Amino acid sequence: MRQVAKLAGVGLKTVSRVINGEPGVTPATARRVTDAARALDYQPDVHAGNLRRSDRRTGTLGLLISSVDNPFAGAVHRAVEDAAAPRGVAVFASSFDDDPNREREAVIAFLRRRVDGLILTTSTASQAYLEPEVRRGTPIVFVDREPSGIDLDAVVSDNAEGAARATAHLLARGHRRLAYLGDRREIQTARERRRGFLEALGRAGIPTGEATVVEELHSERGARDALLRLLDSPDPPTAVFSAQNLITVGAIRALRERGRALDTALVGFDDVDLADLLEPGITVVAQHPEDIGRIAAERVFARLDGDDSPTRRIVVGTTLIERGSGEIPLGSQ
């Protein structure tokens, strides 16, 4: 605050009033203070009055996940908390629903609370905006999606390989008319899963330009409606690869509504609750969010403990779980 006050040519009390939104400051002075704060990458410290520990740590982590209603994100959250609890560290969590503006707002909120480290899922095109915090020494680890514009640790699934394995699994059952149901194109993991799907088709000699690819799906309802349209078309798919767990749920609903659950093959990316209790059971390429969250927390704590080794990209493999829906052969229609 002293540096901000000096740059703006005002007193500490004036800086405090502007930062806290208190009255008694002219608009011109307030602009000088906010400009100075922005130039210095200043973030108000809401814990400043309570920090007494010699290492100035707050015993907190900030965790940003995509959506609280997605089981994958929930599992990552639980794993991070389980890793943090033995150290007496609390986890502040927020979700941003793949909205870049909400992402930055959440990160700013974490930093104002002076969290000791950050674990982030991200949707912005570049995360270079975090560079000032990196210079301050805050450890940051990305989960699920790799960072862009900045070199930091990341823990991710092998998305392209998992999608390719799912596609090859359907091709091995004789299917050639496959449909791909995918998330928004701007999401890195969605692009990787689409790439794996198309590469598997190409290796099988199937023209990728002729593949049925439906993207921009981000909800169970949207996936259901998209697959219903495909099933009602003159040349419906004989097999479906759904590239996200909520999309898989929508696909299941569509297949059951049209009475096609027993003759149209389905493989989903990421596991789905109760998938083994359906008939047929749902074949999936399962991620391991519990490992992703645990490893990410371990990386943050290692950095806090002094690990200054080069940044790492840790890839957690996927597992194909055969339950029946992905094993339906061509010709069952």
C-alpha positions in Angstrom: 0.0 0.0 0.0 2.9 2.4 0.7 4.2 1.8 -2.9 0.7 2.5 -4.3 0.4 5.6 -2.2 3.8 6.9 -3.3 3.1 6.3 -7.0 -0.4 7.9 -6.8 0.9 10.8 -4.7 -1.6 10.3 -1.9 -1.6 9.1 1.7 -2.1 5.5 3.0 -5.5 6.4 4.3 -6.6 7.5 0.8 -5.4 4.2 -0.7 -7.3 2.3 2.0 -10.5 4.2 1.3 -10.3 3.6 -2.5 -9.5 -0.1 -2.1 -12.3 -0.6 0.4 -14.8 1.5 -1.6 -15.2 4.1 1.2 -16.6 7.6 0.5 -14.6 10.8 0.8 -12.3 10.5 -2.3 -12.7 12.5 -5.5 -13.1 10.5 -8.7 -9.8 11.9 -10.1 -7.9 10.8 -7.0 -9.6 7.4 -7.0 -8.5 6.9 -10.6 -4.9 7.7 -9.7 -5.0 5.1 -6.9 -6.5 2.4 -9.0 -4.1 3.1 -11.9 -1.2 2.9 -9.5 -2.5 -0.4 -8.0 -2.9 -1.9 -11.4 0.6 -0.8 -12.5 2.1 -2.4 -9.4 -0.1 -5.6 -9.6 -1.3 -4.8 -6.1 -3.9 -7.0 -4.5 -5.4 -6.1 -1.1 -4.6 -8.5 1.7 -7.7 -9.4 3.6 -5.6 -11.3 6.1 -3.1 -8.6 6.8 -4.3 -7.8 10.3 -4.2 -11.5 11.3 -0.9 -12.7 9.9 1.5 -13.4 12.7 3.3 -16.6 11.5 6.9 -16.1 10.5 6.4 -17.7 7.1 3.3 -15.5 6.5 1.3 -18.4 5.2 -2.4 -18.5 5.7 -2.9 -22.3 5.7 -5.2 -22.1 2.7 -5.3 -23.2 -1.0 -7.5 -21.9 -3.8 -9.1 -24.5 -6.0 -10.9 -23.5 -9.2 -13.0 -26.2 -10.9 -15.2 -26.2 -14.0 -18.6 -26.9 -12.4 -19.9 -28.1 -9.1 -22.5 -30.3 -10.8 -19.9 -32.3 -12.7 -18.9 -35.4 -10.8 -15.3 -35.2 -12.3 -14.8 -31.8 -10.7 -16.3 -32.9 -7.5 -13.9 -35.9 -7.3 -10.9 -33.6 -7.9 -12.2 -31.3 -5.1 -12.5 -34.2 -2.7 -9.0 -35.4 -3.5 -7.4 -32.0 -3.0 -9.2 -31.6 0.4 -8.1 -35.1 1.4 -4.5 -34.2 0.6 -4.7 -30.9 2.4 -6.4 -31.9 5.6 -3.5 -33.7 7.2 -1.4 -30.5 6.8 -4.1 -28.5 8.5 -4.7 -26.6 5.2 -8.2 -25.4 4.3 -9.3 -25.4 0.7 -11.3 -22.5 -0.8 -13.1 -23.8 -3.9 -15.0 -22.0 -6.6 -16.5 -23.0 -10.0 -16.6 -21.0 -13.2 -18.7 -23.0 -15.7 -16.1 -22.5 -18.4 -16.6 -18.7 -18.3 -13.2 -16.9 -18.8 -14.5 -13.8 -16.9 -15.6 -15.8 -14.0 -12.3 -17.6 -14.0 -10.3 -14.4 -13.6 -12.7 -13.1 -11.0 -12.4 -16.2 -8.9 -8.6 -16.2 -9.1 -8.5 -12.5 -8.0 -10.8 -13.4 -5.1 -8.4 -16.2 -4.0 -5.3 -13.9 -4.3 -7.0 -11.2 -2.2 -7.3 -13.8 0.5 -3.6 -14.6 0.1 -4.0 -18.3 -0.4 -0.7 -20.1 -0.2 -1.1 -21.8 -3.5 -3.5 -22.3 -6.4 -4.9 -25.3 -8.2 -6.7 -24.3 -11.4 -8.9 -25.6 -14.2 -8.9 -22.9 -16.8 -10.8 -21.8 -19.9 -9.0 -18.5 -20.9 -7.0 -18.6 -24.1 -3.9 -17.5 -22.1 -3.0 -17.6 -18.5 -0.2 -15.1 -18.8 -2.2 -12.9 -16.5 -0.9 -15.0 -13.6 2.8 -14.0 -14.3 2.8 -11.4 -11.5 1.7 -13.9 -8.9 4.3 -16.4 -10.1 7.0 -13.7 -9.6 5.7 -13.3 -6.0 6.4 -17.0 -5.5 2.9 -18.4 -5.3 2.9 -22.0 -6.5 0.3 -22.7 -9.2 -0.7 -26.1 -10.6 -3.2 -26.7 -13.4 -5.5 -29.6 -13.5 -7.5 -31.2 -16.3 -6.3 -28.6 -18.8 -2.8 -27.4 -19.6 -1.8 -23.8 -19.3 -1.1 -21.5 -22.2 1.1 -18.5 -22.3 2.9 -19.5 -19.1 5.1 -22.3 -18.0 3.7 -24.0 -14.9 3.0 -27.5 -13.5 0.0 -29.4 -14.9 -1.7 -32.7 -14.1 -3.9 -33.9 -16.9 -5.6 -37.0 -18.4 -4.4 -38.5 -21.6 -7.5 -37.2 -23.5 -6.5 -37.9 -27.1 -5.3 -41.5 -26.3 -8.4 -42.3 -24.3 -10.7 -41.0 -27.1 -8.7 -43.0 -29.7 -9.1 -46.1 -27.6 -12.8 -45.7 -27.3 -13.2 -45.1 -31.0 -11.0 -48.1 -31.9 -13.1 -50.2 -29.5 -16.2 -49.4 -31.5 -14.5 -49.9 -34.8 -13.4 -53.4 -33.7 -17.1 -54.3 -33.4 -17.6 -53.6 -37.1 -19.0 -50.1 -36.8 -18.2 -47.5 -39.5 -21.0 -45.0 -39.1 -19.9 -43.4 -35.8 -21.2 -40.2 -34.3 -19.0 -38.0 -32.1 -20.8 -35.9 -29.4 -18.4 -33.3 -28.0 -18.2 -30.3 -25.7 -17.4 -26.7 -26.7 -14.5 -26.3 -29.1 -12.7 -23.7 -27.0 -12.2 -26.2 -24.2 -8.8 -27.8 -24.6 -9.9 -31.3 -23.4 -12.7 -31.3 -25.9 -10.3 -30.5 -28.8 -8.0 -33.3 -27.7 -10.8 -35.9 -27.5 -12.0 -34.8 -30.9 -8.5 -35.2 -32.2 -8.2 -38.7 -30.8 -11.5 -39.7 -32.3 -10.6 -38.5 -35.8 -7.1 -40.0 -35.7 -8.5 -43.4 -34.8 -10.9 -43.1 -37.8 -8.1 -42.1 -40.1 -5.9 -45.1 -39.0 -8.9 -47.4 -39.8 -9.1 -45.9 -43.3 -12.4 -44.1 -42.7 -12.5 -40.6 -44.3 -12.5 -38.1 -41.4 -14.3 -35.5 -43.5 -17.3 -37.8 -43.6 -17.4 -38.4 -39.9 -20.5 -37.2 -38.0 -19.2 -34.7 -35.5 -21.6 -32.7 -33.3 -19.9 -30.2 -30.9 -20.8 -27.2 -28.7 -22.7 -29.5 -26.3 -22.4 -28.6 -22.7 -25.4 -30.1 -21.0 -27.3 -33.3 -20.7 -30.3 -31.8 -22.4 -28.3 -30.5 -25.3 -26.7 -33.9 -25.9 -30.0 -35.7 -25.7 -31.6 -33.4 -28.3 -28.5 -33.7 -30.6 -28.6 -37.5 -30.6 -32.3 -37.6 -31.1 -31.9 -35.6 -34.3 -29.2 -38.1 -35.5 -31.3 -41.1 -34.6 -34.3 -39.7 -36.5 -32.2 -38.9 -39.6 -32.3 -41.1 -42.7 -28.9 -42.6 -42.0 -28.5 -42.8 -38.2 -25.2 -43.8 -36.5 -24.7 -47.4 -35.4 -22.3 -46.3 -32.7 -21.8 -43.2 -30.6 -18.8 -41.8 -28.8 -19.9 -39.3 -26.1 -16.9 -37.2 -25.1 -18.0 -36.0 -21.6 -19.9 -37.5 -18.8 -22.9 -35.2 -18.9 -23.1 -35.7 -22.6 -23.1 -39.4 -22.0 -26.1 -39.1 -19.7 -27.9 -37.2 -22.5 -27.0 -39.8 -25.0 -28.4 -42.6 -22.8 -31.7 -40.7 -22.5 -31.9 -40.3 -26.3 -31.2 -44.0 -27.0 -33.8 -45.1 -24.5 -36.4 -42.7 -25.8 -36.0 -44.1 -29.3 -35.7 -47.7 -28.1 -32.2 -48.0 -29.5 -30.2 -48.7 -26.3 -29.8 -52.4 -27.2 -28.8 -52.0 -30.8 -26.7 -48.8 -30.9 -23.2 -49.1 -29.4 -22.1 -46.4 -26.9 -18.8 -45.5 -25.3 -18.5 -42.5 -23.0 -15.5 -40.5 -21.9 -15.4 -40.4 -18.1 -17.4 -42.6 -15.9 -21.1 -42.1 -15.1 -22.8 -42.8 -11.8 -24.8 -46.0 -11.8 -23.5 -46.9 -15.3 -23.0 -50.5 -14.2 -26.7 -50.8 -13.1 -28.2 -50.0 -16.5 -29.1 -52.6 -19.1 -26.8 -52.7 -21.0 -24.2 -51.3 -18.7 -22.4 -48.2 -20.1 -18.9 -48.8 -21.4 -16.6 -45.9 -20.6 -13.1 -44.6 -20.8 -12.7 -43.7 -17.2 -10.5 -40.8 -16.0 -9.0 -40.9 -12.5 -9.9 -37.5 -10.9 -8.9 -38.7 -7.5 -5.3 -39.2 -8.7 -5.3 -35.9 -10.6 -6.4 -33.9 -7.5 -4.0 -35.8 -5.2 -1.0 -35.3 -7.4 -1.9 -31.6 -8.0 -2.0 -31.0 -4.3 1.3 -32.8 -3.8 2.9 -30.6 -6.4 1.7 -27.4 -4.7 2.9 -28.6 -1.3 6.3 -29.7 -2.8 6.7 -26.2 -4.2 5.8 -24.6 -0.9 8.4 -26.8 0.8 11.1 -25.5 -1.5 11.0 -27.7 -4.6 12.4 -25.4 -7.4 12.8 -28.2 -10.1 11.6 -27.5 -13.7 7.9 -27.5 -14.3 6.3 -30.8 -15.0 3.4 -32.1 -17.1 2.1 -35.1 -15.4 -0.2 -37.3 -17.5 -2.6 -39.6 -15.8 -3.8 -42.5 -18.0 -7.3 -43.6 -18.6 -9.0 -47.0 -18.2 -11.4 -48.6 -20.6 -14.2 -50.3 -18.7 -16.3 -52.7 -20.7 -19.9 -53.0 -19.4 -22.0 -53.9 -22.5 -23.0 -50.8 -24.4 -19.7 -50.5 -26.2 -19.6 -54.2 -27.1 -22.8 -54.1 -29.2 -21.7 -55.3 -32.6 -22.7 -53.9 -36.0 -25.8 -55.7 -37.3 -27.7 -55.7 -34.0 -30.2 -53.2 -35.5 
